[in-house]
Amino acid sequence: MSGTKVTFRNAQGESLSGLLEVPTGVVKSYALFAHCFTCSKNNTAASRITRALALKGIAVLRFDFTGLGNSEGDFSNTNFSSNLQDLISAAKFLAEQYAAPAILIGHSLGGAAVLAVAQHVSTINAVITIGAPATAAHIKHFFVDSHDEILHNHTAKVELGGRSFTIRRQLIDDLENYNSLDHIKTLRKALLIFHSPRDETVSISEAARIFVAAKHPKSFVSLDQADHLLSQPEDAQYVADVLAAWASRYLAINTMHDQPMERAAPLVKPGHVIVREYDKVFTRKIFTEHHQFISDEPVSMGGADLGVNPYELLLAALGSCTSMTLRMYANHKKIDLQAIEVELMHHRIHADDCESCEKQGGCIDKITRIIRLTGSLDDKQRVRLLEIADKCPVHKTLDNQLHIVTQADYL
């Protein structure tokens, strides 16, 4: 599992900062996580839940809403409607760069947001709320003491979670537009509600309002002793465990290039390799008969840096084959070879600079291989081992004139 920093643009063209938690194996589905009011993507609950879901095969994008965390924009100019637009922008980013999300997860006000936005993201099959109010208007109680000042001056400083925020009247007015349960009644998505009866920030009665308004399929899970922010690791882990198990029945399909999302690795014949797109840029999934891994390009080249790049794979093939061949020979000859390390580098050089190359003009590929041998070896054994290194099968393949046949198979 690895977390990749990503950025994308909101509707106003401002850069939003996100983190994509990616499984190491096959991705069962993609999800979006919406954090709580005035929180950030690095909120403890968001971090723990998304990482735990990645371990279960669900890739999750968590991001900072406009004006929060590392995202651009002025928080005081945002409102609940802009949060919904940010979620739509995030879903579009996933669809364009990876695969369209099938799951929406929202914590606290983020839960109210995913309920409100779900119908506007056609690929969503399942919605999960955690300690969420039924409607966004619920958070107006945070501003009771400053309500008159906001109405009179159109702005006020408000202390929330130990931090000071500028709240404008536009936020209060916007919340009035989200004081209905109609969008929950017509959700038409599988719904899972997590809530703690001990939640002192958002009453569990809000969970009841959501559950009663929603149509089936819907489920409720009590978080028992948990607090609103799920500050205990075991509570966040429990949410992830239940969420992944519950969501599995609603993730039979997802979209990557409008094709069904893979639920398992493909059947690969012995000696064959299958390479599939992991995203719509450079990340690729590589499958052999018994193994799977990822190749990619670094971020500086436009990739996500989730795996080694193709030339690194080439060098790894030569290096591992060299090491295996040397070990086989040493074991057979009972040579005291205690350790083998092979370091490789790939270069593009001008043919005129290559003394051992027959080709003249243009550029050629050059691989430098440094072999470090540890053990009680005499000079004769060292020379022989270097000769054996040149006899490894991959070395011979690369050193020979390689002929590649390309065949098209259109699906």
Residue pairs with C-beta under 8 A, 6 or more apart in sequence:
1 21
1 22
1 23
1 24
1 51
1 54
1 55
2 21
2 22
2 24
2 306
3 19
3 20
3 21
3 22
3 51
4 19
4 20
4 22
4 304
4 305
4 306
5 17
5 18
5 19
6 17
6 18
6 19
6 20
6 61
6 63
6 93
6 97
6 304
7 15
7 16
7 17
7 18
8 15
8 16
8 18
8 63
8 89
8 90
8 92
8 93
9 15
9 16
9 89
10 16
10 66
10 73
10 82
10 85
10 86
10 89
11 82
11 85
11 86
11 88
11 89
12 66
12 73
14 66
14 71
14 72
14 73
15 71
15 72
16 63
16 64
16 65
16 66
16 71
16 72
16 86
16 89
16 90
17 41
17 63
17 64
17 69
17 70
17 71
18 41
18 61
18 62
18 63
18 64
18 90
18 93
19 41
19 42
19 50
19 61
19 62
19 63
20 59
20 60
20 61
20 98
20 304
21 50
21 51
21 53
21 54
21 59
21 60
21 61
21 62
22 54
22 59
22 306
23 54
23 55
23 56
23 57
23 58
23 59
24 294
25 57
25 265
25 292
26 57
26 262
26 263
26 264
26 265
26 285
26 292
27 57
27 58
27 59
27 99
27 261
27 262
27 278
28 56
28 57
28 58
28 248
28 251
28 261
28 263
29 57
29 58
29 59
29 101
29 102
29 103
29 247
29 251
29 254
29 261
30 58
30 59
30 60
30 61
30 94
30 98
30 99
30 100
30 101
30 102
30 103
30 254
31 53
31 58
31 59
31 60
31 61
31 101
31 102
31 103
31 104
31 105
32 60
32 61
32 62
32 87
32 90
32 91
32 94
32 101
32 103
32 104
32 105
32 114
33 41
33 46
33 49
33 50
33 60
33 61
33 62
33 105
33 106
33 107
33 110
34 65
34 83
34 87
34 104
34 105
34 106
34 107
34 110
34 111
34 113
34 114
35 41
35 43
35 46
35 62
35 64
35 65
35 107
35 108
35 110
36 43
36 45
36 107
36 108
36 109
36 110
36 131
36 229
37 108
37 109
37 110
37 139
37 142
37 160
38 68
38 75
38 160
38 161
38 163
38 165
39 46
39 68
39 107
39 108
39 110
39 161
40 46
40 64
40 68
40 69
40 70
41 47
41 62
41 63
41 64
41 69
42 69
43 107
43 229
44 229
44 230
44 231
44 236
45 107
45 130
45 229
45 230
45 231
45 236
46 62
46 107
47 62
48 230
48 233
48 236
48 237
48 240
49 60
49 105
49 107
49 130
49 230
49 236
49 239
49 240
49 243
50 60
50 62
52 236
52 237
52 240
52 241
53 60
53 240
53 243
53 244
54 60
56 240
56 241
56 244
57 244
58 103
58 244
58 247
59 98
60 105
61 90
61 93
61 94
61 101
63 71
63 86
63 90
64 70
64 71
65 71
65 78
65 82
65 83
65 86
66 72
66 73
66 75
66 78
66 82
66 83
66 86
67 73
67 74
67 75
67 76
67 77
67 78
68 75
75 165
75 166
76 155
76 165
76 166
76 167
76 168
77 168
77 170
78 171
79 170
79 171
79 174
79 175
80 109
80 112
80 113
80 116
80 136
80 171
80 174
80 175
80 177
80 178
81 174
81 177
83 109
83 113
84 113
84 116
84 117
84 120
87 104
87 113
87 114
87 117
87 121
88 117
88 120
88 121
91 100
91 101
91 121
91 123
94 100
94 101
95 101
95 123
95 255
96 280
97 279
97 280
97 281
98 256
98 278
98 279
98 280
99 254
99 255
99 256
99 261
99 279
100 123
100 254
100 255
100 256
101 121
101 123
101 124
102 123
102 124
102 125
102 126
102 250
102 251
102 253
102 254
102 261
103 124
103 125
103 126
103 127
103 128
103 247
103 251
104 114
104 117
104 118
104 121
104 124
104 126
104 127
104 128
105 114
105 127
105 128
105 129
105 130
105 243
106 112
106 113
106 114
106 115
106 127
106 128
106 129
106 130
106 132
107 130
107 131
107 132
107 230
108 130
108 131
108 132
108 133
108 201
108 202
108 228
109 132
109 133
109 136
109 139
110 132
111 128
111 129
111 130
111 131
111 132
111 133
112 129
112 132
112 133
112 134
112 135
112 136
112 138
112 178
113 136
114 127
114 128
114 129
115 127
115 129
115 132
115 134
115 183
115 184
115 187
115 210
116 136
116 178
116 183
118 124
118 127
118 183
118 187
118 189
119 183
119 186
119 187
119 188
123 254
123 255
124 189
125 189
125 190
125 250
125 251
125 253
125 254
126 189
126 190
126 191
126 192
126 246
126 247
126 250
126 251
127 187
127 189
127 190
127 191
127 192
128 191
128 192
128 193
128 194
128 243
128 247
129 191
129 192
129 193
129 194
129 195
129 207
129 210
130 194
130 195
130 230
130 239
131 194
131 195
131 196
131 199
131 201
131 202
131 223
131 228
131 230
132 193
132 195
132 202
132 206
132 207
132 210
133 139
133 202
133 206
134 181
134 184
134 206
134 209
134 210
134 213
135 178
135 179
135 180
135 181
136 175
136 178
136 179
137 175
137 176
137 178
137 179
138 202
138 206
139 175
140 147
140 172
140 175
142 158
142 160
143 150
143 156
143 158
143 167
143 172
146 156
146 157
146 158
146 167
147 172
149 156
150 156
150 167
150 168
150 169
150 172
151 169
151 172
154 168
154 169
155 166
155 167
155 168
155 169
156 166
156 167
157 164
157 165
157 166
157 167
158 164
158 165
158 166
158 167
159 165
181 209
181 213
184 210
184 213
184 214
185 213
185 214
185 215
187 214
187 215
188 215
190 217
190 218
190 247
190 250
191 210
191 214
191 217
191 218
191 219
192 218
192 219
192 220
192 221
192 242
192 243
192 246
192 247
193 207
193 210
193 211
193 218
193 219
193 220
193 221
194 221
194 223
194 239
194 242
194 243
195 202
195 204
195 206
195 207
195 220
195 221
195 222
195 223
196 204
196 222
196 223
196 224
196 225
196 226
196 227
196 228
197 204
197 222
197 224
198 224
198 225
198 226
198 227
199 223
199 226
199 227
199 228
200 227
200 228
201 228
202 228
207 220
211 218
211 220
217 250
219 246
221 242
223 230
223 235
223 238
223 239
225 232
225 235
226 232
226 235
227 235
230 236
230 239
251 261
252 260
252 263
253 260
253 261
254 260
254 261
255 261
256 277
257 277
257 280
262 276
265 287
265 292
266 274
266 276
266 287
268 274
268 287
268 288
268 289
269 289
270 289
271 289
272 288
272 289
273 286
273 287
273 288
274 286
274 287
275 284
275 285
275 286
275 287
275 295
276 284
276 285
276 287
277 283
277 284
277 285
278 284
278 285
278 294
278 296
278 306
279 304
281 297
281 302
281 303
281 304
282 296
282 297
282 301
282 302
282 303
282 304
283 294
283 295
283 296
283 303
283 304
283 306
283 307
284 294
284 295
284 296
284 307
285 292
285 293
285 294
286 292
286 293
286 294
286 295
293 307
294 306
294 307
295 307
295 308
295 309
295 310
295 313
296 303
296 304
296 305
296 306
296 307
296 308
296 309
297 303
297 305
297 309
298 305
298 309
299 305
301 309
303 309
308 316
311 346
314 346
315 344
315 345
315 346
315 367
317 394
318 344
318 367
318 369
318 392
318 394
318 395
318 398
319 342
319 343
319 344
319 369
320 342
321 392
321 393
321 394
321 395
322 342
322 369
322 371
322 389
322 392
322 394
322 395
323 340
323 341
323 342
324 392
325 388
325 389
325 391
325 392
325 393
326 337
326 340
326 371
326 373
326 385
326 388
326 389
326 392
327 337
327 340
329 335
329 385
329 388
330 337
330 385
335 375
335 377
335 381
335 385
336 375
336 376
336 377
337 373
337 374
337 375
337 377
337 385
338 374
338 375
339 372
339 373
339 374
339 375
340 371
340 372
340 373
340 374
341 371
341 372
341 374
342 369
342 370
342 371
342 372
343 369
343 370
343 372
344 367
344 368
344 369
344 370
345 367
345 368
346 365
346 366
346 367
347 365
347 366
347 367
347 368
348 363
348 364
348 365
348 366
349 363
349 364
349 366
350 362
350 363
350 364
351 357
351 359
351 360
351 361
351 362
351 363
351 364
352 360
352 361
354 364
354 366
357 364
367 398
369 389
371 385
371 386
371 389
373 382
373 385
377 385
389 395
390 399
